[in-house]
Amino acid sequence: MPPPPADTARPLMARLGLSTPIIQAPMAGVSTPALAAAVSNAGGLGSLGLGAANAAGAREAIAQTRALTSRPFGVNLFCHVPTASDAARQARWLEYLAPAFAEFDAQPPAALREIYTSFVADDAMLDVLLAERPAVVSFHFGLPDAARLAALRQAGIYLMASATSPEEAAHIADAGLDAIIAQGAEAGGHRGIFQPGGHDEHLGTLALTRLLAAQCRLPVIAAGGIMDGAGIAAVLALGAQAAQLGTAFVSCPESSADAAYRQALLAGPVSTISTLAISGRPARGIANRLTALGAAADCPPTPGYPYTYDAGKALHAAAKAQGSADFAAQWAGQAAALSRGLPADELMRRLQDELTGAAGRLAAYGARG
């Protein structure tokens, strides 16, 4: 990557009209129009996770958000390479999960489905984005092709993508996007690695943020393990232009997290683990019986993403019907124990107050030096 320019101008906040450098992570399945609008109304950038939505659902979510805010917000799409269906691996995985299904008097599905369509193959979703023109579109798991990027850019949309390494950041810069989300290994939810079977250095948020801020011309947004104003101040000091927080917003009443998920975040110690067992791609969540199955010595290879997710959702549904959350996908980052359960607007005010205080302490420390 080319070296950064000599000046230290920070265009991201001005370009997006933000009054605070806080971005709410998209969090497919957890983010809602109410949550995104509350964050945007408080001066940050709210986000909708559309990776699990079809075109009609995406259009409706965007409309609902616009009914609640006149400020910019973002939407996020998954750009994974579609996994080839492997009947033998699917059958072995379902056989492995069968005893867990039996605990709830349920049977595994007869077959697994590709429940989510990648944006790289979803023309209907592209049509929605070009018609609705959200202020920001971000990508996870990789990038769409040059033609899709050009169409979105021509529509005046600000484009961002997640990178877990300098190499992925270079691909994002070369593709002409506007900003890079530096996703550290601490982050909750799906790891945005382009090639999940390839080498992963598991760079932490601080190291990755500093590397990208020092090496790349594009604005950097730090993500992973950031839960309060002190964390935001830390990544800004390392050169990030904004911080993206996900887990911090999961326990807000505006999210769609269920009661068991909120309870797990707020009731005591929270232990997280990165696992393939829930969805078939590396993802960090609260450790439970499904993640334990994924870590067992006799665990077979998963059938890949999103087929594994189809099995996991079926098992969770069977367990939840009998009052158990033991097999839920409760995505959470490593600092999840700092969750607060506040309404989103109150949390935003708290984060900004903490950021101001942390920045003041850093300034006072520098003055003493």
C-alpha positions as CSV (number, residue, x, y, z in Angstrom):
1,M,0.0,0.0,0.0
2,P,1.2,3.6,-0.6
3,P,2.2,5.6,2.4
4,P,-0.4,8.0,3.9
5,P,-0.4,11.6,2.8
6,A,1.6,14.1,4.9
7,D,-1.5,15.9,6.2
8,T,-3.6,14.4,8.9
9,A,-7.0,15.5,7.6
10,R,-9.9,13.4,8.8
11,P,-12.5,13.4,6.1
12,L,-14.8,10.6,7.2
13,M,-16.9,12.4,9.8
14,A,-17.4,15.4,7.6
15,R,-18.2,13.3,4.5
16,L,-20.8,11.4,6.4
17,G,-22.1,14.3,8.5
18,L,-21.3,12.7,11.8
19,S,-21.0,14.7,15.0
20,T,-19.4,11.9,16.9
21,P,-16.9,9.2,15.6
22,I,-19.2,6.3,16.6
23,I,-20.6,3.7,14.1
24,Q,-23.0,1.1,15.2
25,A,-22.0,-2.3,13.6
26,P,-24.6,-3.7,11.2
27,M,-25.1,-7.0,13.1
28,A,-27.4,-9.0,10.7
29,G,-30.3,-10.5,12.7
30,V,-29.8,-8.1,15.7
31,S,-29.8,-4.5,14.2
32,T,-33.2,-2.9,13.6
33,P,-34.5,0.3,12.0
34,A,-35.2,1.7,15.5
35,L,-31.6,1.0,16.6
36,A,-30.0,2.4,13.5
37,A,-32.2,5.5,13.6
38,A,-31.4,6.1,17.3
39,V,-27.7,6.0,16.7
40,S,-27.9,8.3,13.6
41,N,-30.2,10.7,15.4
42,A,-27.5,10.9,18.2
43,G,-24.9,12.0,15.7
44,G,-23.3,8.6,14.9
45,L,-23.8,6.3,12.0
46,G,-26.5,3.7,12.5
47,S,-26.4,0.6,10.4
48,L,-28.7,-2.2,9.1
49,G,-27.3,-5.7,8.6
50,L,-28.9,-6.9,5.4
51,G,-26.8,-10.0,4.9
52,A,-29.7,-12.2,5.9
53,A,-32.4,-10.2,4.1
54,N,-33.8,-10.6,0.6
55,A,-34.4,-7.6,-1.7
56,A,-37.9,-6.9,-0.5
57,G,-36.9,-7.1,3.2
58,A,-34.0,-4.8,2.5
59,R,-36.2,-2.2,0.9
60,E,-38.7,-2.4,3.8
61,A,-35.9,-2.0,6.4
62,I,-34.5,1.0,4.6
63,A,-38.0,2.6,4.4
64,Q,-38.6,2.0,8.1
65,T,-35.3,3.6,9.0
66,R,-35.9,6.6,6.9
67,A,-39.3,7.1,8.6
68,L,-37.4,7.4,11.9
69,T,-34.4,9.5,10.9
70,S,-33.4,12.1,8.3
71,R,-29.8,11.5,9.0
72,P,-27.3,9.2,7.1
73,F,-27.2,5.5,7.9
74,G,-25.5,2.5,6.4
75,V,-26.4,-0.9,5.2
76,N,-24.2,-4.0,5.1
77,L,-24.0,-6.9,2.7
78,F,-22.2,-10.3,2.8
79,C,-19.8,-11.0,-0.1
80,H,-18.8,-14.6,0.6
81,V,-17.9,-16.9,-2.2
82,P,-20.9,-19.3,-2.4
83,T,-20.1,-22.7,-0.9
84,A,-20.7,-25.7,-3.1
85,S,-23.3,-28.1,-1.6
86,D,-21.7,-31.2,-0.3
87,A,-24.3,-33.9,0.5
88,A,-21.9,-36.2,2.3
89,R,-20.5,-33.5,4.6
90,Q,-24.0,-32.2,5.3
91,A,-25.2,-35.7,6.2
92,R,-22.3,-36.3,8.6
93,W,-22.9,-33.0,10.3
94,L,-26.5,-33.7,10.8
95,E,-25.7,-37.1,12.2
96,Y,-23.3,-35.5,14.6
97,L,-26.0,-33.1,15.8
98,A,-28.7,-35.7,16.0
99,P,-28.2,-36.6,19.7
100,A,-28.7,-32.9,20.6
101,F,-31.9,-32.7,18.5
102,A,-33.1,-35.9,20.3
103,E,-32.8,-34.2,23.7
104,F,-35.7,-32.0,22.5
105,D,-37.7,-34.7,20.8
106,A,-36.8,-33.3,17.4
107,Q,-35.2,-34.6,14.2
108,P,-32.5,-32.9,12.2
109,P,-33.6,-31.4,8.9
110,A,-33.6,-33.9,6.0
111,A,-31.3,-31.6,4.1
112,L,-29.6,-28.3,4.5
113,R,-30.3,-25.1,2.5
114,E,-28.3,-22.2,1.3
115,I,-30.3,-19.8,3.4
116,Y,-28.4,-16.6,2.6
117,T,-27.6,-15.3,-0.9
118,S,-24.2,-13.6,-1.3
119,F,-24.4,-10.1,-2.7
120,V,-21.9,-11.1,-5.4
121,A,-24.8,-13.1,-7.0
122,D,-27.8,-11.0,-5.9
123,D,-28.9,-8.7,-8.7
124,A,-32.2,-7.9,-7.0
125,M,-30.4,-6.5,-3.9
126,L,-28.2,-4.4,-6.2
127,D,-31.3,-2.9,-7.8
128,V,-32.6,-2.0,-4.3
129,L,-29.4,-0.3,-3.3
130,L,-29.3,1.7,-6.6
131,A,-32.9,2.7,-6.2
132,E,-32.8,3.6,-2.5
133,R,-29.3,5.0,-2.4
134,P,-28.4,4.6,1.3
135,A,-25.6,7.0,2.4
136,V,-23.2,4.1,3.1
137,V,-22.9,0.5,1.9
138,S,-20.4,-1.7,3.6
139,F,-19.2,-5.2,2.7
140,H,-18.2,-8.3,4.8
141,F,-16.4,-11.5,3.8
142,G,-14.8,-9.8,0.7
143,L,-15.8,-7.5,-2.1
144,P,-18.3,-7.6,-5.0
145,D,-17.0,-7.3,-8.6
146,A,-15.8,-4.1,-10.2
147,A,-19.1,-3.5,-12.1
148,R,-21.2,-3.6,-8.9
149,L,-18.8,-1.3,-7.1
150,A,-18.8,1.2,-10.1
151,A,-22.6,1.2,-10.1
152,L,-22.8,1.9,-6.4
153,R,-20.1,4.6,-6.6
154,Q,-21.9,6.2,-9.5
155,A,-25.0,6.4,-7.3
156,G,-23.1,8.5,-4.9
157,I,-22.9,5.9,-2.1
158,Y,-19.9,5.9,0.3
159,L,-18.3,2.4,0.2
160,M,-16.6,0.6,3.1
161,A,-15.4,-3.0,3.7
162,S,-14.0,-5.0,6.5
163,A,-10.4,-6.1,6.5
164,T,-8.7,-8.5,9.0
165,S,-5.2,-8.0,7.6
166,P,-3.1,-5.5,5.7
167,E,-3.4,-7.7,2.6
168,E,-7.2,-7.5,2.7
169,A,-7.0,-3.7,3.3
170,A,-4.8,-3.4,0.1
171,H,-7.5,-5.2,-1.9
172,I,-10.1,-2.8,-0.6
173,A,-7.9,0.2,-1.4
174,D,-7.1,-1.1,-4.9
175,A,-10.8,-1.6,-5.5
176,G,-11.4,2.1,-5.0
177,L,-13.5,2.0,-1.8
178,D,-13.8,5.0,0.5
179,A,-12.9,3.5,3.9
180,I,-11.6,0.4,5.6
181,I,-13.1,-1.3,8.7
182,A,-10.2,-2.8,10.6
183,Q,-11.8,-5.8,12.3
184,G,-9.7,-7.2,15.1
185,A,-9.9,-10.7,16.4
186,E,-11.7,-9.5,19.5
187,A,-14.8,-8.6,17.5
188,G,-18.1,-10.4,18.0
189,G,-20.0,-12.0,15.2
190,H,-18.5,-13.2,11.9
191,R,-14.9,-12.6,11.2
192,G,-14.7,-10.8,7.9
193,I,-11.7,-12.7,6.5
194,F,-11.9,-13.0,2.7
195,Q,-10.6,-16.6,2.6
196,P,-11.7,-18.5,5.8
197,G,-9.6,-21.5,4.9
198,G,-6.5,-19.4,4.4
199,H,-3.8,-18.1,6.8
200,D,-5.2,-15.8,9.6
201,E,-2.7,-14.0,11.8
202,H,-5.6,-13.1,14.1
203,L,-4.4,-9.5,14.5
204,G,-6.0,-7.7,17.4
205,T,-7.8,-4.4,16.9
206,L,-5.1,-2.1,18.2
207,A,-2.3,-3.7,16.1
208,L,-4.4,-3.8,13.0
209,T,-5.7,-0.3,13.4
210,R,-2.2,1.1,13.8
211,L,-0.9,-0.9,10.8
212,L,-3.6,0.3,8.5
213,A,-3.6,3.9,9.7
214,A,0.2,4.0,9.2
215,Q,0.2,2.3,5.8
216,C,-3.0,3.2,4.0
217,R,-4.4,6.4,2.5
218,L,-8.0,5.5,3.2
219,P,-9.8,6.4,6.4
220,V,-9.7,3.6,9.0
221,I,-12.6,2.6,11.2
222,A,-11.5,0.4,14.2
223,A,-13.8,-2.5,15.2
224,G,-13.5,-5.3,17.8
225,G,-13.7,-5.2,21.6
226,I,-14.6,-1.5,21.8
227,M,-17.3,-1.0,24.4
228,D,-16.8,2.4,26.0
229,G,-15.4,5.9,25.4
230,A,-12.0,4.9,26.6
231,G,-11.8,2.3,23.9
232,I,-12.9,4.8,21.3
233,A,-10.3,7.2,22.5
234,A,-7.6,4.5,22.2
235,V,-8.3,3.7,18.6
236,L,-8.6,7.3,17.6
237,A,-5.2,7.9,19.2
238,L,-3.9,5.1,17.0
239,G,-5.1,6.8,13.8
240,A,-8.6,5.5,13.4
241,Q,-11.1,8.1,12.2
242,A,-14.1,6.4,13.9
243,A,-14.8,3.3,16.0
244,Q,-17.4,0.7,15.1
245,L,-19.2,-0.9,18.1
246,G,-21.4,-3.9,17.9
247,T,-21.7,-5.8,21.1
248,A,-22.2,-2.6,23.0
249,F,-25.5,-2.1,21.2
250,V,-26.9,-5.6,21.4
251,S,-28.4,-5.2,24.8
252,C,-30.1,-1.9,23.9
253,P,-33.9,-2.3,24.0
254,E,-34.0,-1.2,20.3
255,S,-32.2,-4.3,19.1
256,S,-33.9,-7.6,18.2
257,A,-31.9,-9.7,20.7
258,D,-34.2,-12.0,22.7
259,A,-34.4,-12.0,26.5
260,A,-31.9,-14.9,26.9
261,Y,-29.3,-13.1,24.8
262,R,-29.7,-9.9,26.8
263,Q,-29.5,-11.9,30.0
264,A,-26.3,-13.7,28.9
265,L,-24.7,-10.3,28.3
266,L,-25.9,-8.5,31.4
267,A,-26.1,-11.2,34.2
268,G,-22.5,-11.9,34.9
269,P,-19.2,-13.2,33.5
270,V,-19.3,-13.6,29.8
271,S,-17.0,-16.0,28.1
272,T,-16.6,-15.9,24.3
273,I,-15.1,-18.2,21.7
274,S,-14.5,-18.2,18.0
275,T,-16.2,-21.1,16.4
276,L,-17.2,-22.7,13.0
277,A,-19.9,-24.8,14.5
278,I,-22.7,-22.2,14.4
279,S,-22.5,-21.0,10.8
280,G,-19.6,-22.7,9.1
281,R,-17.5,-19.5,9.1
282,P,-15.3,-18.2,12.0
283,A,-17.5,-16.2,14.3
284,R,-17.1,-15.1,17.9
285,G,-20.0,-15.6,20.3
286,I,-20.9,-16.6,23.9
287,A,-19.6,-20.1,24.6
288,N,-22.5,-22.6,24.9
289,R,-23.3,-26.2,24.1
290,L,-23.1,-25.7,20.4
291,T,-19.7,-24.1,20.5
292,A,-18.6,-27.0,22.8
293,L,-19.7,-29.5,20.1
294,G,-17.7,-27.6,17.6
295,A,-14.6,-27.9,19.9
296,A,-15.0,-31.6,20.6
297,A,-12.3,-34.0,19.4
298,D,-14.7,-36.0,17.3
299,C,-16.3,-33.0,15.6
300,P,-16.5,-33.6,11.9
301,P,-15.8,-30.8,9.3
302,T,-18.8,-28.5,9.0
303,P,-20.7,-28.3,5.7
304,G,-19.6,-24.7,5.2
305,Y,-21.5,-21.4,5.2
306,P,-24.4,-21.0,5.3
307,Y,-25.4,-24.6,5.3
308,T,-24.0,-25.1,8.8
309,Y,-26.1,-22.1,9.9
310,D,-29.2,-23.8,8.6
311,A,-28.5,-26.7,10.9
312,G,-27.7,-24.5,13.8
313,K,-30.8,-22.5,13.5
314,A,-32.9,-25.6,13.4
315,L,-31.3,-27.0,16.5
316,H,-31.7,-23.7,18.3
317,A,-35.4,-23.5,17.3
318,A,-36.0,-27.0,18.7
319,A,-34.2,-26.1,22.0
320,K,-35.9,-22.7,22.3
321,A,-39.3,-24.3,21.9
322,Q,-38.6,-26.1,25.2
323,G,-37.2,-23.1,27.0
324,S,-33.5,-23.7,26.3
325,A,-31.0,-21.1,24.9
326,D,-28.1,-23.6,25.0
327,F,-27.7,-23.7,21.2
328,A,-28.3,-20.0,20.4
329,A,-26.1,-17.8,18.2
330,Q,-25.3,-15.1,20.8
331,W,-22.6,-13.2,19.0
332,A,-20.4,-11.1,21.3
333,G,-16.9,-9.6,21.4
334,Q,-14.3,-10.2,24.0
335,A,-15.3,-7.2,26.1
336,A,-18.9,-8.2,26.2
337,A,-19.0,-8.1,30.0
338,L,-19.0,-4.3,29.7
339,S,-22.5,-4.3,28.2
340,R,-24.9,-1.9,29.8
341,G,-28.4,-2.5,28.5
342,L,-29.1,1.3,28.0
343,P,-31.5,2.7,25.4
344,A,-29.4,3.6,22.3
345,D,-29.7,7.4,22.6
346,E,-28.6,7.2,26.3
347,L,-25.7,4.9,25.4
348,M,-24.6,7.3,22.7
349,R,-24.6,10.2,25.2
350,R,-22.7,8.1,27.7
351,L,-20.1,7.0,25.1
352,Q,-19.6,10.6,24.0
353,D,-19.1,11.8,27.6
354,E,-16.6,9.0,28.2
355,L,-14.8,9.8,25.0
356,T,-14.5,13.5,26.0
357,G,-13.2,12.5,29.5
358,A,-10.7,10.1,28.1
359,A,-9.5,12.6,25.5
360,G,-9.1,15.2,28.3
361,R,-7.0,12.7,30.4
362,L,-4.8,12.0,27.4
363,A,-4.3,15.8,26.8
364,A,-3.5,16.3,30.4
365,Y,-1.0,13.5,30.4
366,G,0.7,15.0,27.3
367,A,0.9,18.4,28.9
368,R,2.6,17.0,31.9
369,G,5.2,15.2,29.7
